């Protein structure tokens, strides 16, 4: 069975983006970025891969799930992760102009079906509301905690959801001040 991993950057006060969906306050340089290139190249968007002239094979994820706001991130373009099988969860979006499939209902059922398929892991890349809705199915959290206090914005988990317990599985602190903490779902 495949794992659903919520791999996301967050501030010290738990926000994954500003209220308008922007996230340009997260630093794009430093030793933590080098670690992303080495360890999670699957998470680099297609446009970034093109700019860097790289096309590494997928080693961790072959599927990405995102909420509509993540899919329509300011300044983003169509097919943000063309090297992955892409899904956007939205109750209002009826289609996309690219190879992104829309999930409009029974999100938990669809994610359970994806997890039952063969393949690499599934990356939940954003959407605090989506993360809250999928909390029972999240097997692993990888939080890239940035030394920033934002005060307001889109929270890591947004909305009402039952409590869930996770167990610390690893932690690393980079010279940039970013800390990666990995947790696994204690129920998994």
N, C-alpha and C positions, 0 to 999 in steps of 0.2 A: 504494500500500500504506500502511495506517495504521501509526502509531508506537505502541509500548508504552512509556509513560513511568512510571518509578517516582518519583513526586513525594511526598516524605515529610519530616516533621520528624525530626531526630535530635539526640542530645546530642553533645558533643565526643568522648565515648568510644564512640560508635556504637550507642546504644540508641534504639529508636523508641517504647518504652513501658517501664513498670516491669514487674517479674515478674508482677504480677497483671493486667497489661493496661492499667492506668490511664496517663494521660499528662497529668494536670492540672498537672504541673510546667512544662510549656511555656507561656511567657507568651502571653496572649490580647490583649495591647495593645501598641502601638508602631507605628513606621513600617513594619515588615515586614508587619503585619496589614493595614494600608491597601493595601500592594502586592498582597496576596492578593486583596482585594476588587476591585481594579482589573484585575489581570492574570490571575487564576485563579478567577473567581467560580464556575466550574463545580464547584470542589472544596468549596464551602460546603454543608454538609448541609442537608437540607430544613427541619429544625427551626430552624436558624440563619437561613435565608432568610425563614421565616415571622416569626420574632422581629424581624428587621430590616425586614420589610415590603418585601423586594426579590424580584424574579424576573428577573434578567438572562438573556439568551439564552446558550446554550452556545457558546463561541467556540474552545475548545481541545480539550475532551473531550466525547464523547457516550456513552461506555461506561466503567464502573468495574469493576475486579476487586478482590476482597478475600478474605482468608482468613477462616475461621470466627470466630476470636477478634476480628478487626477488625469483622466483621458483628455480633457479639454483645458489642461493647465495653460495659464497665460504664456503666450509665445511658443506653445507646442504646435506640432504638426500632425498630420495623419500618420497612422501606423507607427506609434512611438517606439515599439520594440519588434521590428520585423523579423528578428532572429528567434523570436519566441511565439508560441501560440498565444494569442491575445484575446482577453475577454474584458468587456466593460459592463458593469452592473448599473442598470438605470431603468426606472419605471416609466420614463418619458421619452427616452431616445429610441427611435424606431429602427435605425440603421446607421451604418457608418460608411464613409466613402472609401474605405480601405479594407484590410484583411482582419479587422477587429470584430469579433462576434459579440452581439449584445445579449445579455442575460436580463430578462425583464421580470421574471417571476420565479418562485421556488428556488431562491438563491442557495439555500442550504442543501437542498436536494441535488442541485447541479454541481455544487462543490464536492459533495460526497461522491457523486458519480465520477468527477474528474480525479479525485483521490484514489478511486478504485482502479483507474486505468494504469497501464504500464507506462513507465517513463521516469524522467527526473522529477525534481520537486516542483511545487507550485508556489510562486511568489505573489504574495499580497503586497502590492507596492504602494498603496495609498488609498485613502478614504477613511476618515475616522468613523463615519457612519457605517461604512461597509465592514470595517474591522469589528465594530460593536456587534453587528448582525452575524458575523462569522466567528465570533469568539469561541463558541463550542467546538468549532472545527480547526482552530489554530493550534498546530502542534508545537510551534517554535516561534519565539519572538527574538529578533535580532535588532536591538535598539542602538542606533548610532547617536549617542547623547552628546550634543554640542554645548559648549560652555556659553550659552546664550539664555537670557531670560526675556521672553517676548511679552508676557503680560496678558495677551489675548490672541486668539486665532483659532485654527482648526485643531481640536484636541486629538490625541493619539487614539482614543476611543470616544465616540460621540453618540450619546443617546443612552437610553435605559437598557441595561443588560444584567443578567445574573452574575454574581461574583464568580471568579475563576482563580484558581491558584496555579502559579507557575513556580518552577524550581530553577534556581540559578545553575547554569550549565557552563558558564565561562565568562571571563571579563578581561578586557585589555584597555589600557590607557595609552594614548599616543602622545607624542611630544606636542602635537597641535592642541592638546587639551580635550580632544574628542575621546569619549570612552565608549567602547562597544561592549554591550552586555547581552549575553545570550541566555534565554530562559526556555525551558521546555514545559509543556502543559503537564501538570502532575496527573491528570486524568488519562493522558494518552498512553 
